[in-house]
Amino acid sequence: MTPQNLMLLPLSTPKLSIGCPILDHCLGGGIACNSITELVGESGSGKTQLCNLYHASYPNLLRLEPLEDIYVHGVHDAQELIHVLGDIEAFIAIDHTRLPVKLIVIDSIAALFRSQYQTTPAYLKRRSEMFFNISGTLKGLANKYGLAVVVTNQVVDFIGPHHGVNGVRLGNLESLDTSGRRVSPALGLA
């Protein structure tokens, strides 16, 4: 086996169906388990609706009560989310549920950070630490329990040159063009 041969092998990551064959096909079978999928778009672009699509597509799958097998928890800031993620791991580990937990959705991850922190260097450092703590915890949960994790993210206007910053392209994606505006994910490319 050579590195070139490994590149030709299909990835065998389990997928969680969205419930729409067209979107599942575009995603290569659905939302990947053991990882985090980020949905980025402007307000009103359908991110939240996509997160609720599966149940809407299969209303008779479980029971008539739509939230019977869905745990919903309102979170108002990043610190509270860290505590809730600990509760979620304990809930999954106890395994007392009728159905296994397969999906975590956070809608919207950016909303937890946008008003909580100021723009001073100390606050930006703390925000970055919190964000990487949350993303590391989510990635750990996804890997440990084979979960699909979906987070939605808002966008901000992208102000800058068309060819990167100081001539250096940032990641695979510098900016998105949507509604006639250049936008970028609100929490950056990380």
C-alpha positions as a Python dict, from the first residue, in 0.01 Angstrom:
ca = {
    (1, 'M'): (0, 0, 0),
    (2, 'T'): (141, 338, -100),
    (3, 'P'): (23, 687, -3),
    (4, 'Q'): (-111, 728, -357),
    (5, 'N'): (-324, 411, -316),
    (6, 'L'): (-464, 542, 11),
    (7, 'M'): (-584, 853, -171),
    (8, 'L'): (-789, 634, -406),
    (9, 'L'): (-971, 447, -128),
    (10, 'P'): (-1317, 580, -41),
    (11, 'L'): (-1359, 718, 309),
    (12, 'S'): (-1575, 489, 518),
    (13, 'T'): (-1717, 747, 757),
    (14, 'P'): (-2069, 664, 875),
    (15, 'K'): (-2327, 920, 768),
    (16, 'L'): (-2650, 1042, 923),
    (17, 'S'): (-2921, 1107, 666),
    (18, 'I'): (-3068, 1455, 653),
    (19, 'G'): (-3391, 1307, 525),
    (20, 'C'): (-3371, 1469, 183),
    (21, 'P'): (-3221, 1244, -87),
    (22, 'I'): (-3094, 1540, -289),
    (23, 'L'): (-2910, 1698, 5),
    (24, 'D'): (-2785, 1358, 122),
    (25, 'H'): (-2640, 1303, -226),
    (26, 'C'): (-2471, 1646, -222),
    (27, 'L'): (-2317, 1559, 115),
    (28, 'G'): (-2196, 1218, -1),
    (29, 'G'): (-2463, 1027, 193),
    (30, 'G'): (-2554, 1269, 471),
    (31, 'I'): (-2390, 1443, 764),
    (32, 'A'): (-2064, 1274, 863),
    (33, 'C'): (-2049, 1107, 1204),
    (34, 'N'): (-1734, 1133, 1416),
    (35, 'S'): (-1693, 1495, 1311),
    (36, 'I'): (-1832, 1846, 1320),
    (37, 'T'): (-2025, 1991, 1026),
    (38, 'E'): (-2063, 2369, 1011),
    (39, 'L'): (-2353, 2532, 826),
    (40, 'V'): (-2269, 2892, 740),
    (41, 'G'): (-2504, 3145, 589),
    (42, 'E'): (-2681, 3475, 617),
    (43, 'S'): (-2980, 3526, 841),
    (44, 'G'): (-3285, 3370, 680),
    (45, 'S'): (-3085, 3139, 451),
    (46, 'G'): (-3237, 2820, 595),
    (47, 'K'): (-2970, 2696, 838),
    (48, 'T'): (-3217, 2634, 1122),
    (49, 'Q'): (-3474, 2478, 889),
    (50, 'L'): (-3210, 2237, 760),
    (51, 'C'): (-3132, 2136, 1121),
    (52, 'N'): (-3507, 2051, 1169),
    (53, 'L'): (-3555, 1888, 828),
    (54, 'Y'): (-3525, 1521, 928),
    (55, 'H'): (-3830, 1516, 1150),
    (56, 'A'): (-4030, 1720, 899),
    (57, 'S'): (-3945, 1463, 631),
    (58, 'Y'): (-4045, 1163, 847),
    (59, 'P'): (-4329, 1282, 1074),
    (60, 'N'): (-4453, 928, 1155),
    (61, 'L'): (-4112, 778, 1221),
    (62, 'L'): (-4134, 760, 1599),
    (63, 'R'): (-4449, 900, 1754),
    (64, 'L'): (-4688, 1186, 1715),
    (65, 'E'): (-4509, 1405, 1972),
    (66, 'P'): (-4234, 1581, 1771),
    (67, 'L'): (-3996, 1652, 2062),
    (68, 'E'): (-4043, 1320, 2247),
    (69, 'D'): (-3701, 1187, 2147),
    (70, 'I'): (-3528, 1523, 2114),
    (71, 'Y'): (-3349, 1691, 2403),
    (72, 'V'): (-3365, 2070, 2370),
    (73, 'H'): (-3173, 2303, 2596),
    (74, 'G'): (-3156, 2680, 2565),
    (75, 'V'): (-2804, 2817, 2615),
    (76, 'H'): (-2731, 3186, 2655),
    (77, 'D'): (-2352, 3207, 2661),
    (78, 'A'): (-2039, 3006, 2587),
    (79, 'Q'): (-1969, 2919, 2951),
    (80, 'E'): (-2318, 2773, 2989),
    (81, 'L'): (-2264, 2565, 2673),
    (82, 'I'): (-1948, 2413, 2824),
    (83, 'H'): (-2153, 2300, 3126),
    (84, 'V'): (-2433, 2164, 2906),
    (85, 'L'): (-2181, 1965, 2699),
    (86, 'G'): (-2068, 1796, 3019),
    (87, 'D'): (-2432, 1711, 3095),
    (88, 'I'): (-2477, 1576, 2743),
    (89, 'E'): (-2176, 1347, 2779),
    (90, 'A'): (-2310, 1217, 3112),
    (91, 'F'): (-2651, 1163, 2949),
    (92, 'I'): (-2498, 968, 2659),
    (93, 'A'): (-2273, 764, 2887),
    (94, 'I'): (-2562, 655, 3112),
    (95, 'D'): (-2733, 514, 2802),
    (96, 'H'): (-3076, 500, 2961),
    (97, 'T'): (-3252, 639, 2658),
    (98, 'R'): (-3488, 440, 2439),
    (99, 'L'): (-3293, 546, 2131),
    (100, 'P'): (-2917, 611, 2106),
    (101, 'V'): (-2801, 970, 2077),
    (102, 'K'): (-2666, 1022, 1724),
    (103, 'L'): (-2684, 1397, 1664),
    (104, 'I'): (-2594, 1718, 1847),
    (105, 'V'): (-2708, 2047, 1691),
    (106, 'I'): (-2595, 2389, 1812),
    (107, 'D'): (-2788, 2670, 1650),
    (108, 'S'): (-2614, 2923, 1645),
    (109, 'I'): (-2260, 2890, 1778),
    (110, 'A'): (-2172, 3249, 1684),
    (111, 'A'): (-2465, 3393, 1881),
    (112, 'L'): (-2301, 3272, 2202),
    (113, 'F'): (-1992, 3481, 2135),
    (114, 'R'): (-2106, 3790, 1950),
    (115, 'S'): (-2244, 3996, 2237),
    (116, 'Q'): (-2061, 3837, 2528),
    (117, 'Y'): (-1710, 3959, 2454),
    (118, 'Q'): (-1563, 4299, 2386),
    (119, 'T'): (-1290, 4365, 2132),
    (120, 'T'): (-1000, 4423, 2369),
    (121, 'P'): (-705, 4183, 2332),
    (122, 'A'): (-778, 4017, 2670),
    (123, 'Y'): (-1142, 3955, 2581),
    (124, 'L'): (-1054, 3829, 2233),
    (125, 'K'): (-803, 3587, 2387),
    (126, 'R'): (-1066, 3459, 2631),
    (127, 'R'): (-1321, 3422, 2351),
    (128, 'S'): (-1072, 3223, 2145),
    (129, 'E'): (-994, 2995, 2441),
    (130, 'M'): (-1366, 2934, 2503),
    (131, 'F'): (-1428, 2864, 2134),
    (132, 'F'): (-1146, 2611, 2109),
    (133, 'N'): (-1257, 2449, 2436),
    (134, 'I'): (-1609, 2406, 2296),
    (135, 'S'): (-1493, 2282, 1956),
    (136, 'G'): (-1248, 2038, 2119),
    (137, 'T'): (-1522, 1905, 2347),
    (138, 'L'): (-1760, 1864, 2053),
    (139, 'K'): (-1496, 1686, 1847),
    (140, 'G'): (-1419, 1459, 2142),
    (141, 'L'): (-1787, 1370, 2186),
    (142, 'A'): (-1823, 1306, 1812),
    (143, 'N'): (-1525, 1070, 1807),
    (144, 'K'): (-1598, 892, 2135),
    (145, 'Y'): (-1966, 822, 2067),
    (146, 'G'): (-1979, 822, 1685),
    (147, 'L'): (-2200, 1131, 1678),
    (148, 'A'): (-2278, 1372, 1401),
    (149, 'V'): (-2233, 1727, 1533),
    (150, 'V'): (-2386, 2017, 1342),
    (151, 'V'): (-2326, 2380, 1430),
    (152, 'T'): (-2472, 2677, 1252),
    (153, 'N'): (-2269, 2994, 1217),
    (154, 'Q'): (-2365, 3342, 1112),
    (155, 'V'): (-2172, 3549, 862),
    (156, 'V'): (-2014, 3893, 876),
    (157, 'D'): (-1925, 4124, 592),
    (158, 'F'): (-1577, 4051, 458),
    (159, 'I'): (-1367, 4362, 422),
    (160, 'G'): (-1038, 4296, 252),
    (161, 'P'): (-861, 4225, -72),
    (162, 'H'): (-990, 3963, -315),
    (163, 'H'): (-666, 3763, -300),
    (164, 'G'): (-606, 3701, 70),
    (165, 'V'): (-457, 3915, 342),
    (166, 'N'): (-116, 4062, 259),
    (167, 'G'): (-107, 3829, -39),
    (168, 'V'): (-162, 3516, 173),
    (169, 'R'): (-475, 3313, 119),
    (170, 'L'): (-645, 3205, 444),
    (171, 'G'): (-751, 2839, 439),
    (172, 'N'): (-959, 2695, 159),
    (173, 'L'): (-1207, 2977, 172),
    (174, 'E'): (-1137, 3344, 188),
    (175, 'S'): (-1491, 3471, 159),
    (176, 'L'): (-1832, 3375, 27),
    (177, 'D'): (-2034, 3578, -218),
    (178, 'T'): (-2398, 3585, -119),
    (179, 'S'): (-2681, 3828, -182),
    (180, 'G'): (-2435, 4048, -368),
    (181, 'R'): (-2212, 4084, -60),
    (182, 'R'): (-1877, 3930, 33),
    (183, 'V'): (-1915, 3754, 367),
    (184, 'S'): (-1708, 3532, 590),
    (185, 'P'): (-1799, 3295, 878),
    (186, 'A'): (-1854, 3504, 1193),
    (187, 'L'): (-1606, 3309, 1405),
    (188, 'G'): (-1344, 3282, 1132),
    (189, 'L'): (-1217, 2981, 945),
    (190, 'A'): (-1112, 2783, 1254),
}
